[in-house]
Amino acid sequence: MQASRLLSILMLLQARGRMTAASLAEIAQVSQRTILRDIDQLSAAGVPLWGERGRGGGFQLQAGWSTQLTGMTEDEANALLLAGLPGPATDLGLGAAAASARLKLVASLPGALREQAARVGERLHVDPGDWYRARDRPRFLREVADAVWRGRRLQVRYESWRGASTRELEPLGLVLKAGAWYLVAADVGRAGPKIYRLASVLALGGVASSTFKRPRGFDLARVWQELAAGFESTMRQISVRVRMSPRGMSWLANARIASVVVPAEVVGGRRRRAAWQDVVMHIESIEHGARQLLAFGGEVDVLAPKALRDELRAQAKRLLAVYADEPAPAHSA
């Protein structure tokens, strides 16, 4: 711990220049007295640093001096790509390691590149969560992540739409999509990798001691894109045609629902309202599509299929029945 802290102090001074003992203590989460002892040890080891007292003072390295030593640990190496994603890194138990890895990486750069990296870090933030949605916090994320890093099999109790089942998985990679964690894994005895949502893991039977052979040339990004595209095409097989008002079109854009605007001469049928546009989209089911389109209110007119129009009409009637009368007054206890 002390050796790692000494190296962190060295990297901080190299990356940021002059820093006070209070600032170093806050980052290292130790007392200022501990920092002062660490400074003495660095000086005794031959590191050319000096300090100034008073306002505007602090410790700094001799001008032009730097070290090529980074001391990257295994956790820090694993966390390197998460250095700009503090939320996910913390979820994986790598929050401190990600911060430390980024510091060491920046410190190892030449002066001009170090300044540019610092500017990027100050001016770019990546938030992987979607609006108005709580982030996934899967119960077994860290255990699953450890199995992914080490290439060990997992025994899980998993709940899908078919029900709960026990599976033995070979974990190939983790994916964070719109705030939800997914595992790409091969189910032992079955062909090909599949997607598993970690929030649906009910229980973890344990991590097997045996490792497995990772497929040669496995590309997680490519496999994820293929599996995700296949999943979406399977889930959204019903094609619907709707007519949207200008206001509805802006809502559709904000909702980021996959759709295609169709030229007016291609779609026949009902008379077009002024400035309304014809749109084709895909839904999972008639009921799900009706719930989705109800959010657009009177800004959408379903052209086909008829079953969707009927379901929207039925849901609208139920909604009207609920709000036909004023709510009954609440009774006091």
VEXDREN-2710 file (C-alpha; in Angstrom, 1 decimal):
% VEXDREN-2710
k/r/px/py/pz
1/MET/0.0/0.0/0.0
2/GLN/2.8/2.4/0.9
3/ALA/4.8/1.7/-2.2
4/SER/1.7/2.2/-4.4
5/ARG/0.9/5.5/-2.5
6/LEU/4.5/6.8/-3.0
7/LEU/4.2/6.0/-6.7
8/SER/0.9/7.8/-6.9
9/ILE/2.3/10.9/-5.3
10/LEU/5.1/10.8/-7.7
11/MET/2.7/10.5/-10.7
12/LEU/0.5/13.3/-9.3
13/LEU/3.4/15.7/-9.0
14/GLN/4.6/14.8/-12.4
15/ALA/1.2/15.2/-14.0
16/ARG/-0.1/18.3/-12.2
17/GLY/2.9/20.2/-11.1
18/ARG/2.8/21.8/-7.6
19/MET/0.4/20.3/-5.1
20/THR/-0.3/20.9/-1.4
21/ALA/0.0/18.3/1.2
22/ALA/-3.7/18.7/1.9
23/SER/-4.6/18.0/-1.8
24/LEU/-2.4/14.9/-1.9
25/ALA/-3.9/13.7/1.4
26/GLU/-7.4/14.1/0.1
27/ILE/-6.7/12.1/-3.1
28/ALA/-4.7/9.4/-1.3
29/GLN/-7.3/9.3/1.5
30/VAL/-4.6/9.5/4.2
31/SER/-3.6/12.2/6.7
32/GLN/-1.4/15.1/5.8
33/ARG/1.2/13.8/8.3
34/THR/1.4/10.5/6.3
35/ILE/1.9/12.6/3.1
36/LEU/4.7/14.5/4.7
37/ARG/6.4/11.2/5.7
38/ASP/6.0/10.0/2.2
39/ILE/7.6/13.1/0.8
40/ASP/10.6/12.6/3.1
41/GLN/10.9/9.0/1.8
42/LEU/10.8/10.1/-1.8
43/SER/13.5/12.7/-1.2
44/ALA/15.6/10.2/0.7
45/ALA/15.3/7.9/-2.4
46/GLY/16.8/10.5/-4.6
47/VAL/13.6/12.0/-6.1
48/PRO/14.4/15.7/-6.8
49/LEU/11.4/17.4/-5.2
50/TRP/11.1/20.5/-3.0
51/GLY/8.4/22.4/-1.2
52/GLU/7.4/25.9/-0.3
53/ARG/5.5/27.0/2.7
54/GLY/2.7/29.6/2.9
55/ARG/-0.1/30.6/0.6
56/GLY/0.5/29.3/-2.9
57/GLY/3.1/26.9/-1.7
58/GLY/3.2/23.1/-2.0
59/PHE/5.5/20.4/-3.3
60/GLN/6.8/20.0/-6.8
61/LEU/9.4/18.1/-8.8
62/GLN/12.5/19.7/-10.2
63/ALA/11.8/21.3/-13.5
64/GLY/12.4/19.0/-16.4
65/TRP/12.7/15.8/-14.3
66/SER/10.4/12.9/-14.9
67/THR/10.3/9.2/-14.4
68/GLN/9.3/6.5/-16.9
69/LEU/8.2/4.2/-14.0
70/THR/4.5/3.6/-14.0
71/GLY/4.1/0.5/-11.8
72/MET/0.8/-0.5/-13.6
73/THR/-0.9/-3.2/-11.5
74/GLU/-3.2/-5.9/-12.9
75/ASP/-6.4/-4.2/-11.7
76/GLU/-5.2/-0.9/-13.2
77/ALA/-4.5/-2.6/-16.5
78/ASN/-7.9/-4.1/-16.5
79/ALA/-9.5/-0.7/-15.6
80/LEU/-7.5/1.3/-18.2
81/LEU/-10.3/1.4/-20.8
82/LEU/-12.8/2.3/-18.0
83/ALA/-10.7/5.3/-16.9
84/GLY/-13.3/7.7/-18.5
85/LEU/-16.3/5.7/-17.1
86/PRO/-16.2/6.1/-13.4
87/GLY/-19.7/4.7/-12.8
88/PRO/-19.1/1.4/-14.6
89/ALA/-15.6/1.1/-13.2
90/THR/-17.0/1.4/-9.7
91/ASP/-19.7/-1.1/-10.5
92/LEU/-17.0/-3.6/-11.4
93/GLY/-15.0/-2.8/-8.3
94/LEU/-12.3/-1.0/-10.3
95/GLY/-13.1/2.6/-9.5
96/ALA/-9.9/3.4/-7.6
97/ALA/-7.9/1.3/-10.1
98/ALA/-9.3/3.2/-13.1
99/ALA/-8.4/6.6/-11.5
100/SER/-4.9/5.4/-10.7
101/ALA/-4.4/3.9/-14.1
102/ARG/-5.5/7.1/-15.8
103/LEU/-3.1/9.1/-13.6
104/LYS/-0.2/6.8/-14.4
105/LEU/-1.0/6.9/-18.1
106/VAL/-1.1/10.7/-18.2
107/ALA/2.1/10.9/-16.2
108/SER/4.0/8.7/-18.6
109/LEU/3.2/11.0/-21.6
110/PRO/5.5/13.8/-22.9
111/GLY/4.7/17.3/-21.6
112/ALA/2.6/18.5/-24.6
113/LEU/0.6/15.3/-24.9
114/ARG/0.1/15.3/-21.1
115/GLU/-1.5/18.7/-21.3
116/GLN/-3.7/17.6/-24.1
117/ALA/-4.8/14.4/-22.2
118/ALA/-5.6/16.5/-19.2
119/ARG/-7.8/18.9/-21.3
120/VAL/-9.7/15.9/-22.8
121/GLY/-10.2/14.5/-19.3
122/GLU/-11.6/17.8/-18.1
123/ARG/-13.8/18.4/-21.1
124/LEU/-15.2/15.0/-22.0
125/HIS/-17.5/12.9/-19.8
126/VAL/-19.2/9.7/-20.9
127/ASP/-22.5/8.8/-19.3
128/PRO/-23.7/5.4/-20.5
129/GLY/-27.1/5.5/-18.9
130/ASP/-30.3/6.6/-20.6
131/TRP/-32.6/9.4/-19.5
132/TYR/-35.2/8.7/-16.8
133/ARG/-33.9/5.1/-16.3
134/ALA/-32.3/3.7/-13.2
135/ARG/-28.9/2.1/-13.8
136/ASP/-28.7/-1.6/-13.6
137/ARG/-27.0/-2.9/-10.4
138/PRO/-26.8/-6.6/-10.9
139/ARG/-26.2/-8.6/-7.7
140/PHE/-23.4/-10.8/-9.2
141/LEU/-21.7/-8.3/-11.5
142/ARG/-18.3/-8.4/-9.8
143/GLU/-18.2/-12.2/-9.6
144/VAL/-19.2/-12.6/-13.2
145/ALA/-16.7/-9.9/-14.2
146/ASP/-13.9/-11.8/-12.4
147/ALA/-14.9/-15.0/-14.3
148/VAL/-14.7/-13.1/-17.6
149/TRP/-11.2/-11.7/-16.8
150/ARG/-9.9/-15.1/-15.7
151/GLY/-11.7/-17.3/-18.3
152/ARG/-13.5/-19.5/-15.9
153/ARG/-16.9/-21.2/-16.2
154/LEU/-19.9/-20.0/-14.3
155/GLN/-22.9/-21.9/-12.9
156/VAL/-25.9/-19.7/-12.8
157/ARG/-29.6/-19.8/-12.1
158/TYR/-31.1/-17.7/-14.9
159/GLU/-34.6/-16.4/-15.5
160/SER/-35.7/-15.9/-19.1
161/TRP/-39.2/-15.5/-20.6
162/ARG/-39.5/-19.3/-20.6
163/GLY/-38.9/-19.5/-16.9
164/ALA/-35.9/-20.1/-14.5
165/SER/-33.2/-22.7/-15.4
166/THR/-29.7/-23.7/-14.3
167/ARG/-27.0/-23.2/-16.8
168/GLU/-23.2/-23.6/-17.1
169/LEU/-21.7/-20.7/-19.0
170/GLU/-18.4/-19.9/-20.6
171/PRO/-18.3/-16.1/-20.1
172/LEU/-16.7/-14.4/-23.1
173/GLY/-17.3/-10.7/-22.5
174/LEU/-19.3/-8.0/-20.7
175/VAL/-21.3/-5.3/-22.5
176/LEU/-22.9/-2.1/-20.9
177/LYS/-25.8/-0.9/-23.0
178/ALA/-28.0/2.0/-22.0
179/GLY/-27.2/1.5/-18.3
180/ALA/-27.8/-2.3/-18.3
181/TRP/-25.1/-4.9/-18.0
182/TYR/-25.1/-8.0/-20.3
183/LEU/-23.0/-11.1/-20.5
184/VAL/-22.0/-12.6/-23.8
185/ALA/-21.4/-16.3/-23.1
186/ALA/-21.5/-19.8/-24.5
187/ASP/-24.0/-22.2/-22.9
188/VAL/-22.0/-25.5/-22.4
189/GLY/-23.5/-28.1/-24.6
190/ARG/-25.2/-25.6/-27.0
191/ALA/-23.9/-24.0/-30.1
192/GLY/-22.8/-20.4/-30.3
193/PRO/-22.7/-17.5/-27.8
194/LYS/-25.8/-15.8/-26.6
195/ILE/-26.8/-12.7/-24.6
196/TYR/-27.7/-12.9/-20.9
197/ARG/-28.9/-9.9/-18.9
198/LEU/-27.1/-9.9/-15.6
199/ALA/-30.1/-8.5/-13.7
200/SER/-31.8/-11.8/-14.6
201/VAL/-29.2/-13.9/-12.9
202/LEU/-31.1/-15.2/-9.8
203/ALA/-28.3/-17.1/-8.2
204/LEU/-24.7/-17.9/-8.7
205/GLY/-23.8/-21.5/-8.1
206/GLY/-20.1/-20.6/-8.2
207/VAL/-17.1/-20.1/-10.4
208/ALA/-15.7/-23.3/-11.6
209/SER/-12.0/-23.9/-11.0
210/SER/-11.5/-25.1/-14.6
211/THR/-10.8/-22.7/-17.4
212/PHE/-12.2/-23.0/-20.9
213/LYS/-10.7/-22.5/-24.4
214/ARG/-11.7/-19.1/-25.8
215/PRO/-12.8/-19.2/-29.5
216/ARG/-9.9/-18.3/-31.8
217/GLY/-10.2/-14.8/-33.1
218/PHE/-13.3/-14.0/-30.9
219/ASP/-14.3/-10.3/-31.5
220/LEU/-16.6/-9.2/-28.7
221/ALA/-17.8/-6.0/-30.5
222/ARG/-18.6/-7.8/-33.8
223/VAL/-20.3/-10.7/-32.0
224/TRP/-22.4/-8.3/-29.9
225/GLN/-23.5/-6.4/-32.9
226/GLU/-24.6/-9.6/-34.7
227/LEU/-26.4/-11.0/-31.6
228/ALA/-28.1/-7.6/-30.9
229/ALA/-29.3/-7.2/-34.5
230/GLY/-30.6/-10.8/-34.5
231/PHE/-32.4/-10.2/-31.2
232/GLU/-34.1/-7.0/-32.4
233/SER/-35.2/-8.6/-35.7
234/THR/-36.7/-11.6/-33.8
235/MET/-38.5/-9.4/-31.2
236/ARG/-39.8/-6.8/-33.6
237/GLN/-41.3/-8.8/-36.5
238/ILE/-44.6/-6.9/-36.9
239/SER/-44.3/-4.1/-39.4
240/VAL/-46.8/-1.2/-38.9
241/ARG/-47.6/1.9/-41.0
242/VAL/-48.6/5.1/-39.2
243/ARG/-49.1/8.7/-40.1
244/MET/-47.4/11.3/-37.8
245/SER/-48.1/15.0/-37.3
246/PRO/-45.1/17.4/-37.3
247/ARG/-45.3/17.4/-33.5
248/GLY/-45.4/13.6/-33.4
249/MET/-42.4/13.4/-35.7
250/SER/-40.4/15.5/-33.2
251/TRP/-41.5/13.2/-30.4
252/LEU/-40.5/10.2/-32.5
253/ALA/-37.0/11.6/-33.1
254/ASN/-36.6/12.3/-29.3
255/ALA/-37.8/8.7/-28.5
256/ARG/-35.1/7.3/-30.9
257/ILE/-37.5/4.6/-32.1
258/ALA/-36.2/2.9/-35.2
259/SER/-38.4/4.0/-38.1
260/VAL/-38.4/4.8/-41.8
261/VAL/-40.2/7.8/-43.4
262/VAL/-42.0/6.7/-46.5
263/PRO/-42.5/9.1/-49.6
264/ALA/-46.1/10.1/-50.0
265/GLU/-46.6/8.5/-53.4
266/VAL/-45.6/5.1/-52.0
267/VAL/-48.3/4.8/-49.4
268/GLY/-51.9/4.9/-50.5
269/GLY/-55.1/4.6/-48.5
270/ARG/-56.5/7.2/-46.2
271/ARG/-56.3/10.9/-47.2
272/ARG/-53.2/12.6/-46.0
273/ARG/-53.5/15.4/-43.5
274/ALA/-51.5/18.5/-44.3
275/ALA/-47.8/18.2/-43.3
276/TRP/-48.3/14.8/-41.8
277/GLN/-45.8/12.1/-42.8
278/ASP/-46.1/8.4/-43.3
279/VAL/-43.8/6.2/-41.2
280/VAL/-43.0/2.5/-41.1
281/MET/-41.8/1.0/-37.8
282/HIS/-41.6/-2.5/-36.2
283/ILE/-43.1/-3.7/-33.0
284/GLU/-42.9/-6.7/-30.8
285/SER/-46.6/-7.4/-30.5
286/ILE/-50.0/-5.7/-31.1
287/GLU/-50.4/-5.0/-27.3
288/HIS/-46.9/-3.7/-26.9
289/GLY/-47.2/-1.6/-30.0
290/ALA/-50.4/-0.1/-28.8
291/ARG/-48.9/0.9/-25.5
292/GLN/-46.0/2.5/-27.3
293/LEU/-48.1/4.5/-29.7
294/LEU/-50.5/5.7/-27.0
295/ALA/-47.7/7.9/-25.8
296/PHE/-48.1/9.9/-29.0
297/GLY/-51.8/10.7/-28.3
298/GLY/-53.6/12.3/-31.2
299/GLU/-50.4/13.0/-33.1
300/VAL/-50.4/9.5/-34.7
301/ASP/-52.8/7.8/-37.0
302/VAL/-52.3/4.0/-37.5
303/LEU/-52.9/3.0/-41.1
304/ALA/-52.1/-0.8/-40.7
305/PRO/-52.5/-3.4/-39.5
306/LYS/-56.1/-3.2/-38.5
307/ALA/-55.5/-5.3/-35.4
308/LEU/-53.3/-2.5/-34.0
309/ARG/-56.0/0.1/-34.7
310/ASP/-58.5/-2.1/-32.9
311/GLU/-56.2/-2.5/-29.9
312/LEU/-55.6/1.2/-29.7
313/ARG/-59.3/1.9/-29.9
314/ALA/-60.0/-0.6/-27.1
315/GLN/-57.2/0.8/-24.9
316/ALA/-58.5/4.3/-25.5
317/LYS/-62.0/3.3/-24.4
318/ARG/-60.6/1.8/-21.2
319/LEU/-58.6/5.0/-20.6
320/LEU/-61.7/7.1/-21.2
321/ALA/-63.7/5.0/-18.8
322/VAL/-61.1/5.5/-16.1
323/TYR/-61.2/9.3/-16.5
324/ALA/-64.9/9.7/-17.2
325/ASP/-65.7/10.8/-13.7
326/GLU/-63.8/12.8/-11.1
327/PRO/-61.9/10.6/-8.6
328/ALA/-63.6/9.8/-5.4
329/PRO/-62.4/11.9/-2.4
330/ALA/-59.9/10.2/-0.2
331/HIS/-61.3/9.1/3.2
332/SER/-59.4/10.2/6.3
333/ALA/-58.5/7.5/8.8
END
